[in-house]
Amino acid sequence: FTKSIEIFRNFTDAYVERAKAYEKLNHLELAAQDYNQASQISSDNEEILYNAGRLFFEIKDYKKAIEKLDKSVTIKPNYLPSYQLLVKVHIANGNIPNAKIVSERALMKKNDADNNYVYGFTLFHLKDYAGAEKYFDIALKKDDRLIDAYYYMADLKRITGKNDDAISLCNQGLKINPNDVRFFVLRSGIYKMK
């Protein structure tokens, strides 16, 4: 891929494929740079922009992640993965009000399990636990295998003092993924409190 890029500087596919190779080798910064370069060549490809944003998020370059994901949803307003990741980037960057705006937009675009979870996740970070619980519950009714919704609902129950409910949710999450360490850590903390 590097040789192809040396010969054809504007060969988008070579940058994308080399980025995938770098990512498999856990060279995330190099992968992000290649997706970034590919996004400059093919500036109207929402998936390339999403992957650039995803990798910038992974390496904690939130400014570039937001830039790429914003552009992705501008090009294709119904590209939900970009909205969902953009919410997480805004939360990680400490801009929860923007995360709420983006998650509301995603939910308006499609009222599915993932977008209800993402909206609940945003409300959770705003400490609106009643609202978060409502949207986590909707998400789980739409998809009872949505592991992250179980985790954050369990944590919400712990925070609000409903420890038995939290343990039950941890157990449900572990039935879906018996290797999800988050549930063991959360459940052990609740047992310690009890």
N, C-alpha and C positions, 0 to 999 in steps of 0.2 A: 504493500500500500504506500509506503514511503517513497519507493521508486516511482510508482505511478504519479504521486503528487509532484515529485521532482520534474517529471516530464510534462504533466498536465496540471498546472497550478490551480485551475478552477474545476477540478474533477470532484464534485460533491460526494459521489458514492465512495471514493477512496478515503476521504476524510471521515465519513460516517463509519465505514468498515474498520478503519484504523482506530477510531474512537471505541468501537465495540471491543476490539482486541485489547486496547489499553485498559478498558474497564474490566475485562476478564482477568487481566494481570494485576488488577487493583491499583493501576496508575491513574487515579481519578482526575488529577489536575491535567494530565496530558489528554485524557479522554474529553474533559470539559473544553479544553482549548480546540480540539479537533471538531467537536460539535459546534463550537462557537464559529470556527472558520467556515464550516459547512452552512451554518445559518446565515452567514454574510453573503455566501455565493447564491444560496437558494433561500432568499429572504422571505419567500411566501409559503414556506413549508412548515406548517404548524407542528408536525411531529418532530422535526429536527430542532425547532425552537424549544419544544417541550423537553427533549432530551438534554439540550444545552442547559436549560433551567434546572432540570433534575440534578445534573452533575454539579452545577454551581451551588445548588442547595446542599448537596452531599459534602462539598469542601468548604461550606459555610461562607461562600461569597454571595450573601443575600442580595446585595444591590444588583449584581449581574443576573442572578436567578430571577428577580422580580422583572428586570428589563426584558429578558427572553420570554418569560411566561406572559407578561402583559402583551407583548407583540403577538404571541401565539393566539391569545383569545381575541385580539383585534382582527387578525386574519381570518380565524374561524371561530365565531362567537359560540358555537355549540360544542367546542372541543373540551369536554368536561375534565379529562385528566389535568389539563393546565389549570383550570379553576381550582380543582381540589388540591393540587400541589401549591398553588399560589397562596391558598389559605395557610398551609403549614409554614411556608416561607415567611409570611407576614407575622405569624405567631412567634416563630423562632427569632425574628428580627425585632420583636417587642411591639409591633404595630397591630394590636388586636382589633381596634376599630376598623382598619382596612380589611383585616381578615373577615370581619363580620359582613362587610359590604360585599366582598367577593363570594363568600359562602351563601349569602342571600341570592346573589345572581345565579349561582350554580343551581340552587334549589328551584328557582323560577324556571330555569331552562329544562330541568328534569327532576321530577319528584320521585326519586328512587332511593333505595337503601343507602347507597354511598353518600349522596348529597344530604340526606337527613342526618347521617352520622357526622359529616363534615360540619354541618350547621350546629349540631349538638356539641361537637368538639370545640367550636369557636365560643359558644355560650359557656361551656365548661371553663375555658380560660378567662372569660369575663366574670367568672364566679356567679353566673346566673344558673344555679344548680337545678332549680325547678324547670326552667326552659330546656336546659341540657338533657335532663332526664326525659322530658317529653319527646325530644327529637331522637335520643338514643332508643327509646321505646319504639317509636315509629320505624326507625331503621331496622331494629331486630324483628319487628313484625313483618317487614318486607323481605328480610333475609336473615334467618335465624342462625346463619353460620358466619356472620360478620364479626370476626374475632376482636377487632379493635373496639367495636361498640360494647362488647362484653367487658373488656378491660376498663374502659373509661367509665362505664356505668358502675362497675364494681368499685372503682376508686371514688366515684361520686357518692356511692352509698357509704363508704368508709368515712369520707369527709363529713357527711351529714349524720353520722352516728348510727347508721343502720347496718351494724356489723354482720348480723346473720344473713341479711340479703346480699351483702358484699361477698361473703364466703360462698354462698350459693352461686353467685355469678362467676366467681373464680372457678368453681367446680365445673360449671357449664362450659366455660372457656377451655378448661383443660380436657374436657371430653372432645372438643373440636381439634385442639392441638395439644397433646400431652407433653410436648417439649417446650411450650411457651413459658420461659423463665419468669416473665413479668407476673404471671398469676401466682406462682410459688412465692415470690418475694412479697407481693401484696397480701396474700393469704397468711403468710407467716407473721407479717407485721400486725395483722388483725388478731391472730391468735395471741401474740405477745401482749397486745392491749387488753384482750379479754382475760 
